[in-house]
């Protein structure tokens, strides 16, 4: 009996889940539990992830998933999570401190004062990562400044996927894609930067050697098998940061931007080139390491459906059912230009915590539908700006944009996206791009396909193309 089922442990900010997929990338079983940060037991005002509690939830989910599949056909296991977060372990495998959440405020001052270690322009130039407060480097500096005794005891800093993979295998191994979110890597070298570690006053070997996606990092232990119901000795394959595998799972080729549309929109392209100059820093371009060596993920992000939700609460709170359909239908009757109303959110100002956003052109005859359409047009304009910034940083020309996520279900927004970006927008009918992308690397690593790309060719993608007027 051939093995073809991949088990993906996927930890998100709101759900911790386990998903089983077959060799064609079809989800055949899935279970999830709610997830949220907790108060830090040592500093109650701060936020942490309770990795042990999350692991118990994923073990429960795994048992339910394995009950629904033929365990003899399980090929391999992998883990994906959000970026940047992790914590310190000693040589005996003891977690020395809870995982500091990316939602925690403790590192805000560290990022503000980062120039005392290394100028932020130099950090950005080498790592490509924007100076977000939640970057891994800030957490490690916080440990060094506030709990130096923990660093002295530490053997490894493990990122979130590596923590759960360690629970599965008993082996500590970090992957390239998670390290690429840390602000501590060399983009050109596709490795950790000794320069950044030394200037930040941190142990150079703290994260160990990095594993490429698709590498075997261990096997499911007998203890983990009892906890998860996954057969012992099942291979555990490195994947990592959910964004990189969502892009791969979307079917994106080189120089084909993918727009992940939700509360935030992330526009990212897999490119052979990148720029990390002051221009890119000012335009909010972040560059991460792709799931495949030799490629980079050049990205730009802005608040999106979060603004639409504000509009629903503010202007359409009287509509109890099908509010968004009413909003869309009404806005479709408004001519392009929204009768002179413009929404100017100053998105990157908002992203960095500064006040921003205003509505102009309002009259006593203005309607809520005009305001809603104006918001969509502002987001369309921001997409056009993001496209231009990506093309400049990555050195390519966009032929079309793949759109995934909840925001891709808005037909008017999709039409506005195509019109403002000036290229076709392909709406992908594939909800599970992250776990799909990760599973393809397992399929290849365990021998069912020669490469993740060949595994991806077996997936049936369904798209709807929206052409610009």
Phi and psi in degrees as a GROMACS rama.xvg file:
@    title "Ramachandran Plot"
@    xaxis  label "Phi"
@    yaxis  label "Psi"
@TYPE xy
-73.6673  144.407  UNK-2
-92.6632  135.27  UNK-3
-145.872  -6.38787  UNK-4
-89.7246  127.748  UNK-5
-106.762  133.537  UNK-6
-102.894  121.196  UNK-7
-112.258  120.811  UNK-8
-87.9848  120.565  UNK-9
-127.84  108.831  UNK-10
-101.982  115.086  UNK-11
-109.627  177.32  UNK-12
-71.939  -22.0341  UNK-13
-116.654  -17.9715  UNK-14
-143.681  141.135  UNK-15
-111.069  124.939  UNK-16
-143.685  166.927  UNK-17
-131.507  133.184  UNK-18
-129.579  137.452  UNK-19
-109.584  130.91  UNK-20
-128.644  148.628  UNK-21
-91.5925  -174.958  UNK-22
-68.9692  -15.4833  UNK-23
-93.9557  5.96085  UNK-24
80.063  14.2012  UNK-25
-85.9906  130.884  UNK-26
-72.6326  123.42  UNK-27
-110.985  -12.3697  UNK-28
-164.536  146.132  UNK-29
-156.557  139.321  UNK-30
-140.7  144.001  UNK-31
-145.049  160.168  UNK-32
-134.395  148.319  UNK-33
-60.9404  146.762  UNK-34
-133.448  144.914  UNK-35
-162.736  154.334  UNK-36
-69.549  158.558  UNK-37
-119.725  167.075  UNK-38
-68.9762  137.468  UNK-39
-66.4041  123.256  UNK-40
-63.4724  -21.4767  UNK-41
-94.0406  -29.4718  UNK-42
-136.304  86.7785  UNK-43
-56.2345  -21.8889  UNK-44
-76.4482  -13.8936  UNK-45
-99.8123  168.785  UNK-46
-120.74  138.975  UNK-47
-135.027  166.015  UNK-48
-101.398  130.45  UNK-49
-86.227  90.7301  UNK-50
-61.0211  -36.022  UNK-51
-65.0714  -42.8571  UNK-52
-66.9872  -39.6375  UNK-53
-62.9872  -41.7394  UNK-54
-61.8773  -40.6942  UNK-55
-61.0815  -40.5179  UNK-56
-63.4502  -42.4748  UNK-57
-70.445  -32.5242  UNK-58
-64.3654  -42.9046  UNK-59
-62.4391  -43.3243  UNK-60
-63.2345  -40.2763  UNK-61
-62.5153  -43.0221  UNK-62
-60.0434  -41.3295  UNK-63
-67.5674  -38.4376  UNK-64
-67.0125  -45.6817  UNK-65
-63.3825  -31.1755  UNK-66
-61.6449  -27.274  UNK-67
-91.7362  -6.79781  UNK-68
-123.139  170.489  UNK-69
-85.6837  107.291  UNK-70
-62.3142  -23.7764  UNK-71
-67.7763  -16.4503  UNK-72
-100.364  7.23962  UNK-73
-73.5873  122.292  UNK-74
-88.1293  -45.0951  UNK-75
-170.532  174.696  UNK-76
-132.103  149.994  UNK-77
-150.189  169.952  UNK-78
-134.359  132.306  UNK-79
-126.909  149.188  UNK-80
-150.539  177.394  UNK-81
-64.8194  167.945  UNK-82
-85.3468  179.212  UNK-83
66.3002  -33.8965  UNK-84
-81.5094  148.366  UNK-85
178.126  -171.049  UNK-86
-159.544  -178.87  UNK-87
-93.1738  140.694  UNK-88
-128.368  147.786  UNK-89
-88.6298  179.131  UNK-90
-64.7294  -24.5995  UNK-91
-84.6885  1.13731  UNK-92
87.7433  14.3789  UNK-93
-86.3461  130.021  UNK-94
-72.6814  125.39  UNK-95
-90.9987  -16.8431  UNK-96
-160.584  149.156  UNK-97
-60.3595  160.442  UNK-98
-73.102  117.862  UNK-99
-70.4556  125.759  UNK-100
-76.3159  148.868  UNK-101
-64.1799  -14.2002  UNK-102
-88.2384  0.873106  UNK-103
-82.7282  144.645  UNK-104
-91.3528  -3.03043  UNK-105
-64.9598  -23.1366  UNK-106
-95.0962  2.26858  UNK-107
-58.9628  -46.3761  UNK-108
-69.1992  -32.9333  UNK-109
-60.3513  -46.6139  UNK-110
-64.728  -37.7965  UNK-111
-62.0647  -33.5401  UNK-112
-102.809  15.1095  UNK-113
-60.6962  -25.3556  UNK-114
-62.138  -18.3332  UNK-115
-71.9044  -15.8245  UNK-116
-100.861  -50.4153  UNK-117
-158.352  133.652  UNK-118
-56.9349  137.68  UNK-119
-60.0963  -32.4511  UNK-120
-63.7962  -36.4468  UNK-121
-71.0141  -40.0904  UNK-122
-58.9431  -46.9551  UNK-123
-65.7334  -41.905  UNK-124
-59.8634  -39.2979  UNK-125
-84.8632  -41.7094  UNK-126
-93.0722  -27.1387  UNK-127
82.1165  -6.55942  UNK-128
-91.1378  134.04  UNK-129
-62.4511  152.434  UNK-130
-78.3187  67.1341  UNK-131
-77.9929  148.063  UNK-132
-61.1222  -31.1924  UNK-133
-86.6185  3.89564  UNK-134
-58.1628  147.388  UNK-135
-55.8962  -39.0549  UNK-136
-56.7481  -36.8318  UNK-137
-68.3528  -35.5774  UNK-138
-68.2557  -40.9578  UNK-139
-68.2357  -38.6366  UNK-140
-65.51  -38.2331  UNK-141
-59.6253  -44.1147  UNK-142
-59.2467  -44.7232  UNK-143
-65.4972  -35.5479  UNK-144
-81.9798  -30.6747  UNK-145
-110.973  -26.7388  UNK-146
-140.821  60.0014  UNK-147
-61.2232  -25.1127  UNK-148
-64.0065  -29.1155  UNK-149
-69.7988  -40.5913  UNK-150
-62.7924  -36.8306  UNK-151
-65.8117  -30.2779  UNK-152
-82.8091  -14.0273  UNK-153
-77.9904  142.584  UNK-154
-104.587  -41.2702  UNK-155
-143.11  143.896  UNK-156
-96.3147  121.504  UNK-157
-110.323  130.971  UNK-158
-72.2444  164.474  UNK-159
-52.2038  -50.3284  UNK-160
-60.0134  -35.1669  UNK-161
-69.9151  -31.4859  UNK-162
-62.565  -48.3725  UNK-163
-71.0899  -35.1251  UNK-164
-64.8545  -35.1322  UNK-165
-63.8952  -40.4064  UNK-166
-62.8824  -30.035  UNK-167
-78.7313  -37.5875  UNK-168
-115.917  -22.3624  UNK-169
79.2484  9.65144  UNK-170
-118.503  139.538  UNK-171
-97.1049  119.273  UNK-172
-153.959  119.808  UNK-173
-94.1121  151.989  UNK-174
-108.463  164.046  UNK-175
-64.9887  -41.6831  UNK-176
-68.0563  -36.0497  UNK-177
-70.5667  -42.1548  UNK-178
-59.1641  -32.2667  UNK-179
-66.8344  -11.1093  UNK-180
-97.1471  -1.43862  UNK-181
-84.9605  -17.9507  UNK-182
69.8663  27.0451  UNK-183
-133.239  17.7867  UNK-184
-113.459  162.468  UNK-185
-99.6917  116.042  UNK-186
-60.6375  -43.861  UNK-187
-68.4904  -31.462  UNK-188
-91.8816  -11.9628  UNK-189
51.1069  48.347  UNK-190
-156.437  172.29  UNK-191
-67.2238  145.276  UNK-192
-93.4844  112.362  UNK-193
-62.4924  -34.0206  UNK-194
-59.6595  -48.062  UNK-195
-67.7702  -43.698  UNK-196
-59.13  -45.2855  UNK-197
-67.2851  -44.0715  UNK-198
-67.6721  -28.7935  UNK-199
-82.2257  -4.08116  UNK-200
73.4885  32.0016  UNK-201
-116.204  149.579  UNK-202
-61.2395  127.818  UNK-203
-63.6949  -32.9641  UNK-204
-93.8147  15.666  UNK-205
-62.1289  -33.5711  UNK-206
-99.0483  -4.76266  UNK-207
69.7109  -169.115  UNK-208
-74.4487  143.128  UNK-209
-91.7537  140.041  UNK-210
-99.429  139.521  UNK-211
-75.7006  147.448  UNK-212
-54.0542  136.921  UNK-213
94.5837  -2.0317  UNK-214
-83.2901  144.953  UNK-215
-77.3032  122.311  UNK-216
-109.693  -5.66829  UNK-217
160.116  -170.534  UNK-218
-129.721  154.793  UNK-219
-63.1358  124.401  UNK-220
-77.4919  168.198  UNK-221
-61.1997  -41.6044  UNK-222
-64.7701  -43.8775  UNK-223
-67.2222  -33.0389  UNK-224
-62.5691  -41.3643  UNK-225
-65.0096  -34.3963  UNK-226
-76.6238  -30.4909  UNK-227
-113.48  -15.531  UNK-228
71.007  5.40539  UNK-229
-78.8029  133.154  UNK-230
-54.4582  139.705  UNK-231
-59.4806  149.516  UNK-232
73.7432  6.76266  UNK-233
-65.1834  132.022  UNK-234
-61.8027  139.692  UNK-235
-110.7  122.337  UNK-236
-110.996  137.002  UNK-237
-71.7095  130.257  UNK-238
-127.321  -107.417  UNK-239
143.534  -113.664  UNK-240
-71.3448  126.611  UNK-241
-59.1235  -34.9125  UNK-242
-60.6748  -46.3858  UNK-243
-61.5427  -37.5422  UNK-244
-83.269  -24.0302  UNK-245
-66.6265  -40.6202  UNK-246
-64.3822  -47.0664  UNK-247
-63.3307  -42.8212  UNK-248
-67.3098  -19.8148  UNK-249
-73.3377  -12.1412  UNK-250
90.6363  5.88615  UNK-251
-64.5994  132.956  UNK-252
-92.605  -177.67  UNK-253
-59.9842  141.396  UNK-254
61.77  27.7829  UNK-255
-119.097  98.9834  UNK-256
-61.1267  143.969  UNK-257
-117.547  127.441  UNK-258
-104.935  111.681  UNK-259
-95.0995  111.546  UNK-260
-108.553  114.661  UNK-261
-148.076  -142.373  UNK-262
-53.4765  -42.6545  UNK-263
-109.145  154.019  UNK-264
-108.491  133.495  UNK-265
-118.833  117.732  UNK-266
-104.371  118.915  UNK-267
-141.567  144.264  UNK-268
-131.41  147.431  UNK-269
-89.801  113.132  UNK-270
-127.908  160.546  UNK-271
-90.0882  -11.3123  UNK-272
-129.093  162.093  UNK-273
-156.277  161.977  UNK-274
-131.806  136.679  UNK-275
-130.596  55.4113  UNK-276
-97.7761  176.791  UNK-277
-59.0351  -31.9788  UNK-278
-60.5513  -44.3599  UNK-279
-69.1086  -36.7595  UNK-280
-61.6762  -44.7762  UNK-281
-68.0649  -30.3927  UNK-282
-87.7435  0.835724  UNK-283
75.7741  31.2322  UNK-284
-86.6281  124.41  UNK-285
-112.64  143.391  UNK-286
-125.952  125.286  UNK-287
-118.899  168.861  UNK-288
-83.5188  127.8  UNK-289
-68.7892  166.375  UNK-290
-68.5204  -14.5736  UNK-291
-118.874  134.506  UNK-292
-59.2005  142.518  UNK-293
92.4222  -7.08012  UNK-294
-120.696  154.245  UNK-295
-126.919  151.205  UNK-296
-107.145  99.0281  UNK-297
-88.2528  125.636  UNK-298
-139.454  161.049  UNK-299
-142.847  145.66  UNK-300
-143.871  156.522  UNK-301
-158.96  158.842  UNK-302
-67.4121  138.676  UNK-303
-136.593  -91.2386  UNK-304
-60.954  -19.9386  UNK-305
-59.4763  -36.1007  UNK-306
-72.1301  -39.3543  UNK-307
-64.4802  -37.1584  UNK-308
-66.1845  -38.0508  UNK-309
-59.9783  -43.2374  UNK-310
-62.3606  -40.4883  UNK-311
-63.0911  -45.7596  UNK-312
-65.5325  -37.6945  UNK-313
-82.2407  -40.7368  UNK-314
-112.314  -16.0654  UNK-315
-128.181  26.0133  UNK-316
-67.3381  -15.4499  UNK-317
-78.0128  -13.1755  UNK-318
-94.1314  112.537  UNK-319
-86.0249  -32.2576  UNK-320
-123.472  141.446  UNK-321
52.4952  43.363  UNK-322
-61.4939  -43.4016  UNK-323
-67.8919  -35.2958  UNK-324
-63.1276  -41.3231  UNK-325
-63.271  -41.9384  UNK-326
-62.954  -44.5402  UNK-327
-66.841  -47.4887  UNK-328
-60.1036  -42.0574  UNK-329
-67.2986  -40.7463  UNK-330
-70.3066  -26.1963  UNK-331
-65.047  -22.6019  UNK-332
-84.84  -10.2131  UNK-333
-85.4499  133.672  UNK-334
-69.3053  155.795  UNK-335
-53.3121  141.1  UNK-336
97.291  -10.7907  UNK-337
52.9913  35.8761  UNK-338
52.9416  39.8095  UNK-339
91.5979  -6.40704  UNK-340
-80.4394  134.834  UNK-341
-130.174  139.04  UNK-342
-109.889  123.545  UNK-343
-120.934  82.5052  UNK-344
-73.4596  -16.5408  UNK-345
48.6055  66.4607  UNK-346
-58.8222  -45.3534  UNK-347
-69.8404  -30.8702  UNK-348
-59.5437  -42.7891  UNK-349
-63.4916  -43.2527  UNK-350
-59.7288  -36.554  UNK-351
-89.6163  9.60403  UNK-352
90.4284  5.36848  UNK-353
-90.7778  153.527  UNK-354
-61.2686  143.035  UNK-355
-168.495  161.406  UNK-356
102.833  127.216  UNK-357
-155.376  158.027  UNK-358
-115.611  127.912  UNK-359
-120.703  163.041  UNK-360
84.908  9.65752  UNK-361
-71.6656  141.451  UNK-362
-129.777  174.444  UNK-363
-69.7237  -10.7431  UNK-364
-100.816  -0.542507  UNK-365
-64.6229  146.103  UNK-366
-113.616  161.947  UNK-367
-65.5845  -28.1826  UNK-368
-69.3252  -35.4028  UNK-369
-65.6759  -40.0168  UNK-370
-65.4619  -42.208  UNK-371
-63.3103  -44.2471  UNK-372
-64.4492  -37.7138  UNK-373
-62.18  -35.4875  UNK-374
-63.9533  -45.4481  UNK-375
-61.7425  -38.3836  UNK-376
-68.5706  -36.6846  UNK-377
-62.4918  -40.4754  UNK-378
-68.2266  -34.9854  UNK-379
-63.6636  -40.0282  UNK-380
-66.585  -38.5256  UNK-381
-65.8876  -34.7931  UNK-382
-63.3297  -42.2202  UNK-383
-62.356  -41.4535  UNK-384
-64.5294  -41.8247  UNK-385
-63.8704  -40.3475  UNK-386
-60.5742  -46.7438  UNK-387
-63.2645  -39.9698  UNK-388
-65.9474  -40.5176  UNK-389
-65.0407  -43.4078  UNK-390
-62.2652  -39.2578  UNK-391
-66.5922  -43.1867  UNK-392
-72.6623  -37.0752  UNK-393
-96.1336  -9.97973  UNK-394
66.8883  48.8892  UNK-395
-144.224  173.665  UNK-396
-120.835  128.021  UNK-397
-76.5541  129.957  UNK-398
-100.644  -32.064  UNK-399
-162.245  165.624  UNK-400
-122.914  129.449  UNK-401
-86.8395  131.31  UNK-402
-118.61  126.798  UNK-403
-131.356  167.579  UNK-404
99.3997  175.116  UNK-405
-59.3732  -35.5106  UNK-406
-68.1583  -14.4092  UNK-407
-75.3094  -6.23368  UNK-408
-86.8818  -6.01167  UNK-409
-89.0276  104.568  UNK-410
-64.1986  -38.1057  UNK-411
-68.6702  -43.6646  UNK-412
-59.5371  -41.223  UNK-413
-61.9261  -41.1514  UNK-414
-65.6168  -41.702  UNK-415
-64.5065  -39.5545  UNK-416
-56.4444  -48.157  UNK-417
-63.7493  -42.987  UNK-418
-65.9284  -42.9835  UNK-419
-76.5229  -36.3381  UNK-420
-78.2238  -23.9114  UNK-421
78.5176  11.7165  UNK-422
-135.026  158.797  UNK-423
-59.8713  142.823  UNK-424
-111.608  122.647  UNK-425
-99.2523  114.935  UNK-426
-87.6603  116.448  UNK-427
-91.7756  123.341  UNK-428
-88.8497  65.6307  UNK-429
-146.5  103.532  UNK-430
-78.2374  -23.8834  UNK-431
-112.038  56.4772  UNK-432
-70.2295  -33.0194  UNK-433
-66.3493  -55.9047  UNK-434
-67.7895  -30.9362  UNK-435
-62.6304  -51.2731  UNK-436
-59.0078  -43.1354  UNK-437
-63.7502  -40.2509  UNK-438
-63.975  -31.2763  UNK-439
-66.0688  -33.7374  UNK-440
-69.465  -33.7258  UNK-441
-70.1053  -43.096  UNK-442
-55.5383  -42.9315  UNK-443
-72.5692  -43.9763  UNK-444
-61.9546  -32.356  UNK-445
-94.4812  8.3404  UNK-446
97.3127  1.06266  UNK-447
-76.9804  -21.7248  UNK-448
-140.963  158.988  UNK-449
-74.9269  -22.4662  UNK-450
-159.578  162.551  UNK-451
-59.9933  -33.7258  UNK-452
-65.4743  -40.0023  UNK-453
-65.5382  -39.0203  UNK-454
-62.3646  -38.255  UNK-455
-66.8026  -29.4734  UNK-456
-66.8183  -17.0508  UNK-457
-85.6218  -6.77408  UNK-458
-84.8535  136.294  UNK-459
-92.3768  108.043  UNK-460
-95.614  136.563  UNK-461
-117.076  124.809  UNK-462
-131.92  152.445  UNK-463
-117.238  126.879  UNK-464
-100.073  124.771  UNK-465
-103.387  117.728  UNK-466
-91.6739  145.224  UNK-467
-70.8094  149.071  UNK-468
